[in-house]
Amino acid sequence: MNTYKIIVNPISGRGNGKNSVPKIQHILNNENLKYDIILTEYPWHAVELTTQAVKDGYDVVVSVGGDGTSNEVINGLMRAKEEGYGKAVLGLLCVGRGNDFAYGVGINNDLETGCRMLTSTHHSFIDVGKVTGGLFPEGRYFGNGVGIGFDAVVGFEALKMKRLSGFISYAIAAIKTAFLYYKAPLVRIEQDSNNLEISTLMISIMNGKRMGGGFMMAPNALLDDSLLDICIASQVSKARIFALIPRFMKGTQATHPAIRTLQTRFIKITALNGTLPAHADGETLCVDGKELTVEILPHQIEVITQLK
């Protein structure tokens, strides 16, 4: 019988993580799962707990939270692998605000459905991204994506909202950011095939499909194709920013003249003028960075999923 380490972020989803614990325990007990449950106590704690869980021989490590929690668990799984402790399968339960990584993996947001999925034997190996720079000169792993520029500031603004969560908080933050952040930095973009210098409002570097709880940054992205899907938005007026937002919600932005898309295994972004606010899976990489490099690492983590 598999053993499960359930790692809960109690403040995820404005406290939804902590409130979900009794229901999770009730469902898992009915499913006769052999598990231990533990709550995180500080940032990066899930990384430590995950690494220790692999070292202790747990078969499955379950992230209970949102994108930030799953990001830490992914970093813990990668650390355990690097340090020779072995590996564990990743499970996901959605109690966060955006749950964009879980969406890409095919995990249902419904907690009861998610708990029952943990017994599934359908697993997939997925790629993991690694970003280096900003607050993480040694590198930080990510499952879903890296946002640079407008997208990152939207995330920072959404976090400030105390009464709103989920997609609505990101949508309002996007409108607010359109007024606050519209001067695009001049950047140099280096990747597999060619280089580019451009004043760019936003660069989304995706492994998954979606960010912000509903913005389809890379609608055709696959988590197991060994490629990053890049979406580059050049400098546009405020009015055009507002016109682009619905396109990102539908995933139709690629046909807009201000948008460039490409696929690559490696990309380096350098600010030639201005700075790079950036996040990875919603977690801050830097507020005013100057250089970031991102690469894709194929088929690194085994995940419980409904995807075929």
N, C-alpha and C positions, 0 to 999 in steps of 0.2 A: 504494500500500500504506500502511495506517495505521501510524503510529509510536506506540509505547507507552512511557510512563514508569512504571516499577514502583517504588513507594515502600514500603519494608518497615520496619515497626517491629520491631526485633530482640528487644525485651523483651516483646512482645505474647504473651499466652498462656503466661506464665512461661517465656519463651525460645523458644517454638514458632515465633515469627516468624523468628528467625535460623536455626533448624534447618531451616526449610522452603525456604530459598533454593536449595540444590542441586536439589531436586525441581522447583521452579518453573522454573529455568533449563532443566532437561532437557526438561520438557513443552513449554515455549515454543519451544525450539530445534526440537523435532520438528514443531511447528505452523508453523514458518518465520515466526514473528512478528519484526518489526523492533522491538527494544526495548532500553532501558537500564534497569539496576536500581541502586537506591541505598538505603542504610540510613539511617534517621534517627538523630540523635546526641543530641537533647535535646528537651524539651517544646516544642511549637509549630514544630518544625523541618519537619514535614510541610506546614505551611501555607506556609512559605517555599519549599520544594521544589516544591510544586504550582504556586504563583504563577509561579515561574521556568520550570517546564515548559510552562505555557500561553504564556508570553512567548516561549519558544524554539520554539514551533510544534508541540509534540506533539499528536497527535490524541486520545489516550486517556491518562488518568492513572489508574493502578490502585493502590488502597489495599490493602496487605497487612498485616492486623492485625485488630483488633476494632473495637468501636464508637468508642473514643477516636481511633483512627487515621483511620477514615472521617470522623469529625467534623472533624479537622484538614484533611483533604483537601477536604472540602466548604467549609470556611472559606477555603482557598486558592483554590478555583475561584470562589467569590464575590468574593474580593479581586481576582483577575485580571479578572473581569468589570467590577467597579467602577472599576478603574484603566485600563480600555480596552485590555487586552492581548489580549482575545479570549476564546475558550471552548474547552473540551475535554470529551470524554465521560468519565464516571466509570465505572470498573470496580472490582469488589470481589473479593478473595480472603480467605476466612475462616480465620484462624489465632488469633483472640482467644478470650476467655473466654465472652462472651455472644453476640456476633454478631447482636444483635437488629435492627439496621438492615438488615443483609443479609437476614435472614429476611423483613422487610417488603417488600423489593425482589424477593424470589423467588430469591435466590442460594443454591445448594446448598453445604452446609458442606464437602463433599468437595473437597479441593484439586485433584485431577486434573480433576474435572467443572468446577470453577470456572475453571481455566485454559483449558479448551477453550471455555467460554462466551465468553471474551474475543473470539473471532472472530465471535460472533453479530452479525447485522445487526438484531436486534430490540432497539430502544432505546425508552425511555419518558422523557417529561419529568415530573419530580416537583416537588412543592412543597418549600420550605425554610422552616424556622422561624427566627425571630430573637428572642433573649432579651436584655434590657438590665437591668443592675443587678448588685449584688454585686461580684465581682472584675472585671466587664466593663461599666463604665459606658458604654462606646462600643458595646457589643453584641457578641454572639457568635452565630453561626449554628449550627443543629442539623438533623440529618436525621430522627432518630427521636423524641426527646421530652425533656421537662424534668420532673424529679421534685422535689417539694417536701415536706419533712417526713419521715415514716416511710420512704418509698422512698429518699430521699437518704441517710439514716443507714444503711439496709441496705447501700447501695453502699459507703459509707465503711467499714463493718465488714467487708464481703467483701474489700476491698482489703488488709486487715490479715492475711488468712489466707495463709500461706506454702506450705502443702502441698495446699490445695484450690483448684479453679478451676471455671469453668462454673456450671451451674445449682445444683449441690450447695453451692457456696460461698455463693450468694445465699440458698438455702433455710435454711441454718444461720444465716446472718447475720440473716435475718428473725426467726427464733426468738429469737436473742440480743437483737435490737433491741426485741422486744416487752416485754422486761424493762427495757431501758435507756431507751427513748423512748416514753412513752405519755401524757405531758402535752401535749395539743394546744394550739398557740397560737390566740389569737383573731385572725382575719384579716378584712379587707375584700376582697371579690372584685368587681371591676368588669369587665364584658364588654359585648358588643354590645347586648344587649337589656335587661339589668337588673343591679342590684347586690345583693350579699348579704354579711351579716356572720355568721360562723360559727366555732365552735371546730373546727378541722379537723385530723385526724390526718395526712392526706396529700392532696396535689393532684397528679395526673398530667396533664400537658399534652402530648398525643400527636399526632404526625404519622404515625408507624408504629403497629403493633399491640402490640408486646411489649417488656418490659424484664426485666432480670435473668436472661436466658437461658431464661425459661419462664413468666413472669408476664404474662398477657394483659390488659394495662391498658386496651386499647381494641380489642377483637376485631373491631369493625366499621369501624375506621379505614381510610381510603384515602389513599395518598400523593399523589394528584393531584386531590383534590376541593376544594382551596382552603379547607379548614376544619381547625381544631384540634379534636380530640376530648378533652374534659375529663372526668376522673373525680375526684370529690371524696368523701373518706371523712371523716365527722364523728367527733368524739370518742367512742370506745367503750371498754369495759373491756378488760383484758388477755385475759380469756377470749374475748371477741368478736373480738379481733385474731387469735387462733389459729383461730377459726372462719372468719374471712374469708380467710385465706391460701389454703386449697384452692379457694375460689371464684375468686380471682385466677388460680390456675393453670389453671382450666377456662375462665375468661372469663365466668363466670356471676354476677359480683358485682353487676351492675346491678339485680337483683331484691331485694337486701338493703336493708332500711329505712335503714341508715346510709350508703348510697351514693347520690350524685346524679351524673348524667351530662348533658352538654350539648355542643353544637358551637358554635364561635365563630371569628371571624377575629382577635380581639384579646382579651387578658385582662390585667388588672393585679392583682397580689396585694400587699397591704400588711399587715404584722404590726401589729396594734393592741396586742397584748399577747404577749410572747414573741418568738421569732426564726424565721427561715426558713432552715434548712439546705437546700441545693438543688444539683442537678447537671443538666448537659445532655449527653445521650448518655454518661452515666457519668463525665463530667469535672466536677470541682468548680466550681460557680458561686459558692457562699458557704457558710460554716459557720453564720454567725449574721446573715444578711442581714435587711433590714427591708422592702425593696420590690423587686419584679421585674415587668417588663412583657414580654409575649410576643405576637408577631404572626406570621401566616402569609404567606409571599410565594409566590404561585402560579407553578407551572411554571418553576422557575428553572434546574434542572440536568437534563441528559440522561444517563441511566444505562443501561448494558447490563443487561438483565433478562430473565427468563422470563415475567414477568407480561403478561397480555393486556389 
